[in-house]
Amino acid sequence: MYELQFHPADIRKQVRYYFLGRKGFRRLVAGGVVAAVVLIAGLVLAPLGIQSLLLAGRLHSLGQQHQMHHEVLEQRTLTLNRLERDVVSARALQQQMGLILGSPQGSEGPGGYPEPPPDDLLVPEAQLAVRRGLKLDSDTKALLTLADELASFARSNEDLAQAVPSICPLPVGTFVLTSPFGNRTSPFTNTVDFHSGLDLAAHEGTPILAAGGGRVVFAGRYPLRRNVRWWRYGNVVVLAHGERYLTIYAHLQEISVRRGATLRRGEELGTVGNTGWSTSPHLHYEVRVRPEEDNEPRPVDPRIYILNYQWTGHEELLVRARSAPAPSFDPLPSRMRGR
């Protein structure tokens, strides 16, 4: 038997006595131990619980920041893609202008990486973005340098810049390319022959524009008895653009200029027709360039000399124009050469 006494703080109150057997005493002790353990565990685990909540919040915040950084990186990547496409287009256009004007071409191809990306960028996507950004900066500077060279060349050769053929002879949106420059199967003989220009299908009466400033050296139909091949082109206009370039416009319905007239770039010289050997209304358009070492004007792909229209495979055209050997072709009659 165990006796427990509780003495109140007020001496006027009576002392309380409790008597416990061995079993009851053991239960009391066990309950006290459990309570003490729970209290101690609570004191120990409470800070850990708070820390866990703080850690969970921190991880959530870091996750949100990571997602935000990922989205920003994706947006920057899209911007880089667009800028790189713009640089490629600008480089091709400048190369095309250099070919047309016969000016210096500058350095070949895109530049390399000017410096390695920072070592502390551990994310591969970020490293790649930095490298692309550095390369884009280098390429842009090279393009600006070439642009200055072209502008300087054009200023010092103003007459050439005004005369050189550089626009489409038909209004953009009014034609379809039906036969490009190069070898093809002839619609009349069904054999492979060299097509020295472009066939642009359009409605009869569509205005034909001078591709550059020049002088009319031929306007009419070439006599059959003199040259059957050129007679087949029907009504023809030939413009001389200085000493270097000639443009030919064939199968016209109407001719609105006369030999000896001077035209500015974009002026109308006639309309699309179906004269001569022609299966449907279209314009046959040629550009011929007179090499310095040869008096015979040689046909070149007219698409190179059209700056206001984007052709499919534009970059390939530039490569071929700079490396392809001159094909066999029908020489111009003396009356069409402008000399």
C-alpha positions as a Markdown table, in Angstrom:
| # | Residue | x | y | z |
|---|---|---|---|---|
| 1 | Met | 0.0 | 0.0 | 0.0 |
| 2 | Tyr | 1.3 | 3.5 | -0.9 |
| 3 | Glu | 0.2 | 6.8 | 0.6 |
| 4 | Leu | 0.2 | 10.0 | -1.3 |
| 5 | Gln | -0.3 | 13.3 | 0.5 |
| 6 | Phe | -1.2 | 16.7 | -1.1 |
| 7 | His | -0.6 | 19.7 | 1.1 |
| 8 | Pro | -2.4 | 22.8 | -0.2 |
| 9 | Ala | -0.6 | 26.2 | -0.1 |
| 10 | Asp | -3.3 | 27.5 | 2.2 |
| 11 | Ile | -2.6 | 26.1 | 5.6 |
| 12 | Arg | -6.2 | 26.5 | 6.5 |
| 13 | Lys | -7.2 | 23.8 | 4.1 |
| 14 | Gln | -7.0 | 20.2 | 4.9 |
| 15 | Val | -4.3 | 17.8 | 3.7 |
| 16 | Arg | -5.5 | 15.3 | 1.2 |
| 17 | Tyr | -4.5 | 11.6 | 1.5 |
| 18 | Tyr | -4.6 | 9.1 | -1.3 |
| 19 | Phe | -3.9 | 5.4 | -0.9 |
| 20 | Leu | -2.8 | 3.3 | -3.9 |
| 21 | Gly | -2.1 | -0.3 | -4.2 |
| 22 | Arg | 0.9 | -1.6 | -6.0 |
| 23 | Lys | -1.0 | -2.0 | -9.3 |
| 24 | Gly | -2.4 | 1.5 | -9.1 |
| 25 | Phe | 1.0 | 3.0 | -8.3 |
| 26 | Arg | 2.6 | 1.2 | -11.2 |
| 27 | Arg | -0.1 | 2.6 | -13.5 |
| 28 | Leu | 0.5 | 6.1 | -12.2 |
| 29 | Val | 4.2 | 5.8 | -12.7 |
| 30 | Ala | 3.8 | 4.4 | -16.2 |
| 31 | Gly | 1.4 | 7.2 | -17.2 |
| 32 | Gly | 3.8 | 9.8 | -15.9 |
| 33 | Val | 6.6 | 8.3 | -17.9 |
| 34 | Val | 4.5 | 8.3 | -21.1 |
| 35 | Ala | 3.5 | 11.9 | -20.5 |
| 36 | Ala | 7.1 | 12.8 | -20.0 |
| 37 | Val | 8.2 | 11.0 | -23.1 |
| 38 | Val | 5.5 | 12.7 | -25.1 |
| 39 | Leu | 6.4 | 16.1 | -23.7 |
| 40 | Ile | 10.1 | 15.6 | -24.5 |
| 41 | Ala | 9.3 | 14.2 | -28.0 |
| 42 | Gly | 7.1 | 17.2 | -28.6 |
| 43 | Leu | 9.9 | 19.6 | -27.5 |
| 44 | Val | 12.4 | 17.8 | -29.8 |
| 45 | Leu | 10.2 | 17.3 | -32.8 |
| 46 | Ala | 8.4 | 20.6 | -32.9 |
| 47 | Pro | 11.4 | 22.5 | -34.3 |
| 48 | Leu | 12.0 | 19.7 | -36.9 |
| 49 | Gly | 8.4 | 20.0 | -38.0 |
| 50 | Ile | 8.7 | 23.7 | -38.4 |
| 51 | Gln | 11.9 | 23.2 | -40.3 |
| 52 | Ser | 10.2 | 20.7 | -42.6 |
| 53 | Leu | 7.5 | 23.2 | -43.3 |
| 54 | Leu | 10.0 | 25.9 | -44.1 |
| 55 | Leu | 12.0 | 23.5 | -46.3 |
| 56 | Ala | 8.9 | 22.5 | -48.2 |
| 57 | Gly | 8.1 | 26.1 | -48.8 |
| 58 | Arg | 11.6 | 26.8 | -49.9 |
| 59 | Leu | 11.6 | 23.8 | -52.3 |
| 60 | His | 8.3 | 25.0 | -53.7 |
| 61 | Ser | 9.7 | 28.5 | -54.3 |
| 62 | Leu | 12.8 | 27.0 | -55.9 |
| 63 | Gly | 10.6 | 24.9 | -58.2 |
| 64 | Gln | 8.7 | 28.0 | -59.2 |
| 65 | Gln | 11.9 | 29.8 | -59.9 |
| 66 | His | 13.3 | 26.9 | -61.9 |
| 67 | Gln | 10.1 | 26.8 | -64.0 |
| 68 | Met | 10.3 | 30.6 | -64.5 |
| 69 | His | 14.0 | 30.4 | -65.6 |
| 70 | His | 13.1 | 27.5 | -67.9 |
| 71 | Glu | 10.4 | 29.5 | -69.6 |
| 72 | Val | 12.7 | 32.5 | -69.9 |
| 73 | Leu | 15.4 | 30.3 | -71.5 |
| 74 | Glu | 12.8 | 28.9 | -73.9 |
| 75 | Gln | 11.8 | 32.4 | -74.9 |
| 76 | Arg | 15.4 | 33.4 | -75.3 |
| 77 | Thr | 16.0 | 30.3 | -77.5 |
| 78 | Leu | 13.0 | 31.2 | -79.7 |
| 79 | Thr | 14.4 | 34.8 | -80.0 |
| 80 | Leu | 17.8 | 33.4 | -81.0 |
| 81 | Asn | 16.2 | 31.1 | -83.6 |
| 82 | Arg | 14.5 | 34.1 | -85.2 |
| 83 | Leu | 17.6 | 36.3 | -85.1 |
| 84 | Glu | 19.7 | 33.5 | -86.6 |
| 85 | Arg | 17.2 | 33.1 | -89.5 |
| 86 | Asp | 17.3 | 36.9 | -90.0 |
| 87 | Val | 21.1 | 36.9 | -90.1 |
| 88 | Val | 21.1 | 34.0 | -92.7 |
| 89 | Ser | 18.6 | 35.9 | -94.9 |
| 90 | Ala | 20.6 | 39.1 | -94.5 |
| 91 | Arg | 23.8 | 37.4 | -95.5 |
| 92 | Ala | 22.2 | 35.8 | -98.5 |
| 93 | Leu | 20.8 | 39.2 | -99.6 |
| 94 | Gln | 24.2 | 40.9 | -99.2 |
| 95 | Gln | 25.9 | 38.1 | -101.2 |
| 96 | Gln | 23.2 | 38.5 | -103.9 |
| 97 | Met | 23.7 | 42.3 | -104.0 |
| 98 | Gly | 27.5 | 41.7 | -104.2 |
| 99 | Leu | 27.0 | 39.4 | -107.2 |
| 100 | Ile | 24.7 | 41.8 | -109.0 |
| 101 | Leu | 26.9 | 44.8 | -108.5 |
| 102 | Gly | 30.2 | 42.9 | -109.0 |
| 103 | Ser | 31.4 | 44.3 | -105.7 |
| 104 | Pro | 33.7 | 42.6 | -103.1 |
| 105 | Gln | 32.0 | 39.7 | -101.4 |
| 106 | Gly | 33.7 | 40.0 | -98.0 |
| 107 | Ser | 34.5 | 37.0 | -95.9 |
| 108 | Glu | 33.0 | 33.6 | -96.8 |
| 109 | Gly | 30.5 | 32.0 | -94.6 |
| 110 | Pro | 29.4 | 32.7 | -91.0 |
| 111 | Gly | 32.0 | 33.5 | -88.3 |
| 112 | Gly | 33.0 | 31.2 | -85.5 |
| 113 | Tyr | 32.5 | 31.5 | -81.7 |
| 114 | Pro | 34.6 | 34.5 | -80.6 |
| 115 | Glu | 35.1 | 33.2 | -77.1 |
| 116 | Pro | 34.0 | 30.2 | -75.0 |
| 117 | Pro | 31.0 | 30.5 | -72.7 |
| 118 | Pro | 31.6 | 31.1 | -69.0 |
| 119 | Asp | 32.6 | 28.0 | -67.0 |
| 120 | Asp | 30.2 | 28.7 | -64.2 |
| 121 | Leu | 27.2 | 28.1 | -66.5 |
| 122 | Leu | 26.6 | 24.4 | -65.7 |
| 123 | Val | 23.2 | 24.1 | -67.4 |
| 124 | Pro | 23.9 | 22.8 | -71.0 |
| 125 | Glu | 20.9 | 24.7 | -72.4 |
| 126 | Ala | 22.3 | 27.9 | -71.0 |
| 127 | Gln | 25.8 | 27.2 | -72.2 |
| 128 | Leu | 24.4 | 26.6 | -75.7 |
| 129 | Ala | 22.4 | 29.8 | -75.6 |
| 130 | Val | 25.5 | 31.8 | -74.6 |
| 131 | Arg | 27.5 | 30.3 | -77.4 |
| 132 | Arg | 24.8 | 31.0 | -79.9 |
| 133 | Gly | 24.5 | 34.6 | -78.7 |
| 134 | Leu | 28.2 | 35.2 | -79.0 |
| 135 | Lys | 28.2 | 33.7 | -82.5 |
| 136 | Leu | 25.2 | 35.8 | -83.5 |
| 137 | Asp | 27.0 | 38.9 | -82.2 |
| 138 | Ser | 30.1 | 38.1 | -84.3 |
| 139 | Asp | 28.0 | 37.4 | -87.5 |
| 140 | Thr | 26.1 | 40.6 | -87.1 |
| 141 | Lys | 29.2 | 42.6 | -86.8 |
| 142 | Ala | 30.6 | 41.0 | -90.0 |
| 143 | Leu | 27.3 | 41.7 | -91.8 |
| 144 | Leu | 27.4 | 45.4 | -90.8 |
| 145 | Thr | 31.0 | 45.6 | -92.1 |
| 146 | Leu | 30.0 | 44.1 | -95.4 |
| 147 | Ala | 26.9 | 46.4 | -95.6 |
| 148 | Asp | 29.2 | 49.4 | -95.2 |
| 149 | Glu | 31.4 | 48.1 | -98.0 |
| 150 | Leu | 28.4 | 47.6 | -100.3 |
| 151 | Ala | 27.0 | 51.0 | -99.5 |
| 152 | Ser | 30.4 | 52.6 | -100.2 |
| 153 | Phe | 30.6 | 50.7 | -103.5 |
| 154 | Ala | 27.1 | 51.7 | -104.5 |
| 155 | Arg | 27.8 | 55.4 | -103.7 |
| 156 | Ser | 31.0 | 55.3 | -105.8 |
| 157 | Asn | 29.2 | 53.6 | -108.7 |
| 158 | Glu | 25.9 | 55.4 | -108.6 |
| 159 | Asp | 25.2 | 54.9 | -112.3 |
| 160 | Leu | 25.7 | 51.2 | -112.1 |
| 161 | Ala | 23.4 | 51.0 | -109.0 |
| 162 | Gln | 20.6 | 52.8 | -110.9 |
| 163 | Ala | 21.0 | 50.7 | -114.1 |
| 164 | Val | 21.6 | 47.2 | -112.9 |
| 165 | Pro | 18.6 | 44.9 | -113.2 |
| 166 | Ser | 17.3 | 44.1 | -109.7 |
| 167 | Ile | 13.5 | 43.9 | -109.6 |
| 168 | Cys | 11.0 | 41.4 | -110.9 |
| 169 | Pro | 9.7 | 42.3 | -114.4 |
| 170 | Leu | 6.2 | 41.4 | -113.4 |
| 171 | Pro | 4.3 | 42.8 | -110.4 |
| 172 | Val | 4.8 | 40.5 | -107.4 |
| 173 | Gly | 1.7 | 38.3 | -107.0 |
| 174 | Thr | 0.7 | 38.3 | -110.7 |
| 175 | Phe | 2.7 | 35.4 | -112.0 |
| 176 | Val | 3.7 | 31.8 | -111.6 |
| 177 | Leu | 7.1 | 30.4 | -112.4 |
| 178 | Thr | 6.5 | 27.7 | -115.0 |
| 179 | Ser | 10.0 | 27.0 | -116.3 |
| 180 | Pro | 13.2 | 28.0 | -114.5 |
| 181 | Phe | 16.7 | 28.7 | -115.8 |
| 182 | Gly | 18.7 | 25.6 | -116.9 |
| 183 | Asn | 18.2 | 22.4 | -118.7 |
| 184 | Arg | 14.6 | 21.3 | -119.3 |
| 185 | Thr | 12.5 | 19.2 | -121.6 |
| 186 | Ser | 11.3 | 21.4 | -124.5 |
| 187 | Pro | 7.5 | 21.6 | -124.8 |
| 188 | Phe | 7.9 | 21.7 | -128.6 |
| 189 | Thr | 10.6 | 19.1 | -129.4 |
| 190 | Asn | 10.3 | 16.9 | -126.3 |
| 191 | Thr | 14.1 | 16.8 | -126.0 |
| 192 | Val | 16.3 | 18.2 | -123.4 |
| 193 | Asp | 17.6 | 21.7 | -124.1 |
| 194 | Phe | 19.0 | 24.7 | -122.2 |
| 195 | His | 16.5 | 27.3 | -121.1 |
| 196 | Ser | 18.3 | 30.6 | -120.9 |
| 197 | Gly | 15.8 | 32.5 | -118.9 |
| 198 | Leu | 12.6 | 32.3 | -116.8 |
| 199 | Asp | 9.0 | 31.6 | -118.0 |
| 200 | Leu | 6.6 | 33.5 | -115.9 |
| 201 | Ala | 2.9 | 32.6 | -116.6 |
| 202 | Ala | 0.5 | 35.6 | -116.2 |
| 203 | His | -2.7 | 36.9 | -117.6 |
| 204 | Glu | -2.6 | 38.6 | -121.0 |
| 205 | Gly | -2.2 | 42.3 | -120.6 |
| 206 | Thr | -0.3 | 42.1 | -117.3 |
| 207 | Pro | 2.2 | 45.1 | -117.3 |
| 208 | Ile | 5.9 | 44.3 | -117.9 |
| 209 | Leu | 8.4 | 46.5 | -116.0 |
| 210 | Ala | 11.9 | 47.4 | -116.8 |
| 211 | Ala | 14.1 | 45.5 | -114.3 |
| 212 | Gly | 16.6 | 48.3 | -114.2 |
| 213 | Gly | 17.4 | 51.7 | -115.8 |
| 214 | Gly | 18.5 | 51.3 | -119.4 |
| 215 | Arg | 18.2 | 52.0 | -123.1 |
| 216 | Val | 15.9 | 50.2 | -125.5 |
| 217 | Val | 18.2 | 48.5 | -128.1 |
| 218 | Phe | 15.5 | 46.4 | -129.7 |
| 219 | Ala | 11.7 | 46.5 | -129.8 |
| 220 | Gly | 9.7 | 44.3 | -132.2 |
| 221 | Arg | 9.8 | 40.9 | -133.7 |
| 222 | Tyr | 13.1 | 39.6 | -135.1 |
| 223 | Pro | 12.8 | 38.7 | -138.8 |
| 224 | Leu | 12.4 | 35.1 | -139.6 |
| 225 | Arg | 14.8 | 35.2 | -142.5 |
| 226 | Arg | 17.6 | 36.5 | -140.2 |
| 227 | Asn | 17.3 | 34.1 | -137.3 |
| 228 | Val | 14.5 | 31.5 | -136.8 |
| 229 | Arg | 15.3 | 30.9 | -133.2 |
| 230 | Trp | 14.9 | 34.5 | -132.2 |
| 231 | Trp | 11.8 | 34.9 | -134.4 |
| 232 | Arg | 10.1 | 32.2 | -132.3 |
| 233 | Tyr | 10.2 | 34.6 | -129.3 |
| 234 | Gly | 7.5 | 36.7 | -130.9 |
| 235 | Asn | 7.4 | 40.4 | -129.8 |
| 236 | Val | 10.6 | 41.2 | -128.0 |
| 237 | Val | 12.1 | 44.1 | -126.1 |
| 238 | Val | 15.8 | 44.2 | -125.2 |
| 239 | Leu | 17.2 | 46.7 | -122.7 |
| 240 | Ala | 20.9 | 47.6 | -122.4 |
| 241 | His | 21.9 | 48.5 | -118.8 |
| 242 | Gly | 25.2 | 50.2 | -119.3 |
| 243 | Glu | 28.0 | 48.2 | -120.9 |
| 244 | Arg | 27.7 | 45.1 | -118.7 |
| 245 | Tyr | 24.0 | 44.0 | -118.6 |
| 246 | Leu | 21.2 | 43.2 | -121.0 |
| 247 | Thr | 17.6 | 42.1 | -120.2 |
| 248 | Ile | 15.3 | 40.4 | -122.7 |
| 249 | Tyr | 11.5 | 40.4 | -122.5 |
| 250 | Ala | 9.7 | 38.0 | -125.0 |
| 251 | His | 6.3 | 36.8 | -126.2 |
| 252 | Leu | 4.8 | 40.3 | -125.5 |
| 253 | Gln | 1.3 | 41.2 | -126.5 |
| 254 | Glu | 1.9 | 44.9 | -126.8 |
| 255 | Ile | 5.2 | 46.9 | -126.9 |
| 256 | Ser | 4.9 | 50.4 | -125.5 |
| 257 | Val | 8.5 | 51.6 | -126.1 |
| 258 | Arg | 10.6 | 52.3 | -129.1 |
| 259 | Arg | 14.3 | 51.6 | -129.9 |
| 260 | Gly | 16.5 | 54.3 | -128.4 |
| 261 | Ala | 14.1 | 55.2 | -125.5 |
| 262 | Thr | 15.6 | 55.5 | -122.0 |
| 263 | Leu | 13.7 | 53.8 | -119.2 |
| 264 | Arg | 13.9 | 54.0 | -115.5 |
| 265 | Arg | 13.7 | 50.9 | -113.2 |
| 266 | Gly | 10.0 | 50.0 | -112.8 |
| 267 | Glu | 8.7 | 51.7 | -116.0 |
| 268 | Glu | 6.3 | 49.8 | -118.1 |
| 269 | Leu | 7.6 | 48.6 | -121.5 |
| 270 | Gly | 4.8 | 46.3 | -122.7 |
| 271 | Thr | 2.3 | 43.7 | -121.6 |
| 272 | Val | 2.3 | 39.9 | -121.3 |
| 273 | Gly | 1.2 | 38.1 | -124.4 |
| 274 | Asn | 1.2 | 34.8 | -126.3 |
| 275 | Thr | 3.1 | 35.7 | -129.4 |
| 276 | Gly | 5.7 | 33.5 | -131.1 |
| 277 | Trp | 6.3 | 29.9 | -130.1 |
| 278 | Ser | 4.2 | 29.9 | -126.9 |
| 279 | Thr | 1.7 | 27.5 | -125.4 |
| 280 | Ser | 0.0 | 30.0 | -123.1 |
| 281 | Pro | 0.3 | 33.7 | -122.1 |
| 282 | His | 3.6 | 34.2 | -120.3 |
| 283 | Leu | 6.8 | 36.3 | -120.2 |
| 284 | His | 10.1 | 34.9 | -121.1 |
| 285 | Tyr | 12.7 | 36.9 | -119.2 |
| 286 | Glu | 16.5 | 36.8 | -119.5 |
| 287 | Val | 19.4 | 38.5 | -118.0 |
| 288 | Arg | 22.7 | 38.4 | -119.9 |
| 289 | Val | 26.0 | 39.6 | -118.5 |
| 290 | Arg | 29.0 | 40.6 | -120.7 |
| 291 | Pro | 32.2 | 39.3 | -119.1 |
| 292 | Glu | 35.1 | 41.6 | -119.1 |
| 293 | Glu | 37.2 | 39.3 | -121.2 |
| 294 | Asp | 34.4 | 38.4 | -123.7 |
| 295 | Asn | 32.2 | 40.6 | -125.9 |
| 296 | Glu | 29.4 | 38.0 | -126.0 |
| 297 | Pro | 26.7 | 38.6 | -123.3 |
| 298 | Arg | 26.1 | 35.3 | -121.4 |
| 299 | Pro | 22.8 | 34.3 | -119.8 |
| 300 | Val | 22.7 | 34.0 | -116.1 |
| 301 | Asp | 19.9 | 32.9 | -113.8 |
| 302 | Pro | 17.6 | 35.9 | -113.6 |
| 303 | Arg | 16.4 | 34.9 | -110.1 |
| 304 | Ile | 19.8 | 36.1 | -108.8 |
| 305 | Tyr | 18.9 | 39.6 | -110.2 |
| 306 | Ile | 15.5 | 39.9 | -108.6 |
| 307 | Leu | 15.7 | 41.4 | -105.1 |
| 308 | Asn | 12.0 | 42.1 | -104.4 |
| 309 | Tyr | 10.9 | 38.4 | -104.6 |
| 310 | Gln | 12.0 | 35.4 | -102.5 |
| 311 | Trp | 12.6 | 32.3 | -104.6 |
| 312 | Thr | 12.6 | 28.8 | -103.2 |
| 313 | Gly | 16.2 | 27.5 | -102.6 |
| 314 | His | 17.6 | 31.0 | -102.6 |
| 315 | Glu | 20.9 | 30.1 | -101.0 |
| 316 | Glu | 21.5 | 27.3 | -103.5 |
| 317 | Leu | 20.9 | 29.7 | -106.4 |
| 318 | Leu | 23.7 | 31.9 | -105.0 |
| 319 | Val | 26.1 | 29.0 | -104.7 |
| 320 | Arg | 25.4 | 27.8 | -108.3 |
| 321 | Ala | 25.7 | 31.3 | -109.6 |
| 322 | Arg | 29.2 | 31.7 | -108.2 |
| 323 | Ser | 30.5 | 28.3 | -109.2 |
| 324 | Ala | 28.5 | 26.9 | -112.2 |
| 325 | Pro | 30.3 | 27.0 | -115.6 |
| 326 | Ala | 28.7 | 28.9 | -118.4 |
| 327 | Pro | 26.4 | 26.6 | -120.5 |
| 328 | Ser | 26.1 | 26.5 | -124.2 |
| 329 | Phe | 23.5 | 29.0 | -125.4 |
| 330 | Asp | 22.1 | 30.9 | -128.4 |
| 331 | Pro | 24.2 | 34.1 | -128.9 |
| 332 | Leu | 22.3 | 37.3 | -129.3 |
| 333 | Pro | 22.0 | 38.7 | -132.9 |
| 334 | Ser | 24.1 | 41.8 | -133.4 |
| 335 | Arg | 21.0 | 44.0 | -133.6 |
| 336 | Met | 20.1 | 43.0 | -130.0 |
| 337 | Arg | 23.5 | 43.6 | -128.4 |
| 338 | Gly | 23.2 | 47.4 | -128.1 |
| 339 | Arg | 26.6 | 48.1 | -129.7 |
